[in-house]
Amino acid sequence: MKLLQKNIFHTIAKVLSKSKLLLLLFIFFFISCKSQELKYEDLKALNSTHIIKNDIVFELLAKLQLHEKLFSNKSDCIYLDFKKNKENDYTVSATHLTYLDSKILKHDSNKKLKGYINYSDKVIFLFGDIDEFLFMRNNIKIENVLKTSYKVDKNHPPVALHINFITYHIFNNKLTELNNQ
């Protein structure tokens, strides 16, 4: 198999070397192409786009961890969706997900990823109203880490995700858990 790959590579190299325009197009194509989807290891290696500024977020993450039995033991990501009601008043939907589930959830949603944080042994995805009261923005470009090649068609029917969201309320720097069903 390796011999076949070497032969194909050499044949392509010979053809491209004869035409400088084709060679330039070939080089441009490979330089401009990035990996379609990140692996979790690649995600963990990225720098965080935000820093947690307010201790209430650490408290939220600790309370979320208390409900770990509700989530898959394979969860390696945390999904946080903040909705700002008014000044210092937020509603937060939170859950633990696998990286694949995060991609599928993002695929089925029109919500825009606002950032991500490497925290402990998990990656936190930030959605919604992310402001300076809770987070400080780093000078790092947000990569499209939730890009997926997942398509819904007859060969790939929709995937049903059963996600347990826990809703929290932050008001005047106090965290309360709302009734979750």
GUDO-660360 format. One record per residue (C-alpha): residue number from 1; x negated, y negated, z negated. Coordinates in steps of 0.1 Angstrom, whole numbers. Example, Ala and Ser with C-alpha at 12.3 -4.5 7.8 and 13.67 -1.06 7.14 Angstrom:
residues 2
[1, [-123, 45, -78]]
[2, [-137, 11, -71]]
end
This chain:
residues 181
[1, [0, 0, 0]]
[2, [-28, -24, -8]]
[3, [-45, -17, 25]]
[4, [-12, -26, 43]]
[5, [-10, -58, 23]]
[6, [-46, -67, 32]]
[7, [-39, -60, 69]]
[8, [-8, -82, 68]]
[9, [-27, -110, 51]]
[10, [-56, -109, 76]]
[11, [-32, -109, 105]]
[12, [-14, -139, 92]]
[13, [-47, -156, 85]]
[14, [-59, -150, 121]]
[15, [-27, -163, 136]]
[16, [-27, -194, 114]]
[17, [-63, -202, 120]]
[18, [-56, -204, 158]]
[19, [-30, -232, 153]]
[20, [-40, -260, 129]]
[21, [-4, -272, 128]]
[22, [9, -238, 117]]
[23, [-19, -236, 91]]
[24, [-10, -270, 77]]
[25, [27, -261, 75]]
[26, [19, -228, 59]]
[27, [-3, -245, 32]]
[28, [24, -272, 27]]
[29, [50, -246, 22]]
[30, [31, -227, -5]]
[31, [20, -259, -23]]
[32, [55, -273, -24]]
[33, [71, -240, -35]]
[34, [74, -235, -72]]
[35, [85, -204, -90]]
[36, [123, -201, -87]]
[37, [129, -190, -122]]
[38, [109, -193, -154]]
[39, [102, -163, -176]]
[40, [107, -167, -213]]
[41, [69, -167, -219]]
[42, [66, -196, -195]]
[43, [93, -214, -213]]
[44, [76, -210, -246]]
[45, [44, -224, -231]]
[46, [61, -257, -220]]
[47, [57, -287, -243]]
[48, [88, -299, -261]]
[49, [107, -328, -246]]
[50, [119, -340, -280]]
[51, [109, -340, -316]]
[52, [134, -336, -344]]
[53, [136, -369, -362]]
[54, [163, -364, -387]]
[55, [163, -337, -415]]
[56, [200, -331, -409]]
[57, [190, -312, -377]]
[58, [167, -289, -398]]
[59, [196, -284, -422]]
[60, [219, -275, -392]]
[61, [194, -250, -379]]
[62, [191, -234, -414]]
[63, [229, -231, -417]]
[64, [231, -217, -382]]
[65, [205, -191, -392]]
[66, [228, -180, -421]]
[67, [253, -168, -395]]
[68, [227, -146, -377]]
[69, [250, -116, -379]]
[70, [274, -133, -355]]
[71, [247, -134, -328]]
[72, [228, -108, -308]]
[73, [196, -97, -325]]
[74, [179, -103, -291]]
[75, [186, -140, -292]]
[76, [155, -160, -285]]
[77, [172, -194, -278]]
[78, [194, -219, -296]]
[79, [221, -239, -278]]
[80, [230, -273, -294]]
[81, [257, -295, -278]]
[82, [261, -329, -295]]
[83, [291, -351, -290]]
[84, [288, -386, -305]]
[85, [322, -397, -319]]
[86, [309, -431, -332]]
[87, [278, -444, -350]]
[88, [262, -417, -372]]
[89, [292, -394, -364]]
[90, [287, -363, -343]]
[91, [303, -330, -336]]
[92, [279, -302, -328]]
[93, [286, -269, -311]]
[94, [258, -244, -318]]
[95, [249, -208, -311]]
[96, [220, -184, -306]]
[97, [216, -169, -272]]
[98, [192, -149, -251]]
[99, [174, -168, -224]]
[100, [194, -150, -197]]
[101, [227, -159, -214]]
[102, [216, -195, -216]]
[103, [210, -196, -179]]
[104, [244, -180, -172]]
[105, [262, -204, -196]]
[106, [245, -234, -179]]
[107, [254, -220, -144]]
[108, [290, -219, -154]]
[109, [290, -254, -170]]
[110, [286, -289, -156]]
[111, [267, -300, -187]]
[112, [233, -315, -181]]
[113, [203, -302, -201]]
[114, [189, -332, -220]]
[115, [158, -315, -233]]
[116, [143, -285, -251]]
[117, [122, -280, -283]]
[118, [99, -252, -293]]
[119, [110, -245, -328]]
[120, [97, -216, -349]]
[121, [100, -186, -327]]
[122, [129, -199, -306]]
[123, [135, -225, -279]]
[124, [163, -250, -286]]
[125, [182, -264, -257]]
[126, [197, -298, -262]]
[127, [229, -309, -245]]
[128, [253, -339, -248]]
[129, [246, -371, -267]]
[130, [210, -369, -278]]
[131, [200, -402, -293]]
[132, [173, -417, -316]]
[133, [193, -411, -348]]
[134, [185, -374, -345]]
[135, [156, -369, -320]]
[136, [126, -388, -307]]
[137, [119, -384, -270]]
[138, [84, -373, -259]]
[139, [69, -386, -227]]
[140, [74, -352, -210]]
[141, [94, -346, -178]]
[142, [123, -322, -183]]
[143, [118, -291, -162]]
[144, [148, -273, -148]]
[145, [142, -243, -172]]
[146, [178, -230, -169]]
[147, [177, -227, -131]]
[148, [190, -193, -120]]
[149, [194, -175, -88]]
[150, [226, -160, -102]]
[151, [254, -163, -76]]
[152, [291, -153, -80]]
[153, [302, -133, -50]]
[154, [316, -98, -43]]
[155, [282, -82, -50]]
[156, [277, -102, -82]]
[157, [311, -106, -100]]
[158, [313, -132, -128]]
[159, [296, -122, -160]]
[160, [318, -125, -191]]
[161, [299, -140, -219]]
[162, [312, -135, -254]]
[163, [295, -163, -273]]
[164, [302, -172, -309]]
[165, [299, -210, -312]]
[166, [298, -226, -347]]
[167, [310, -262, -349]]
[168, [294, -286, -373]]
[169, [302, -322, -381]]
[170, [275, -348, -390]]
[171, [288, -379, -406]]
[172, [267, -404, -424]]
[173, [238, -379, -426]]
[174, [260, -352, -442]]
[175, [265, -319, -425]]
[176, [297, -299, -428]]
[177, [308, -267, -410]]
[178, [342, -270, -394]]
[179, [366, -241, -395]]
[180, [353, -216, -369]]
[181, [374, -188, -355]]
end
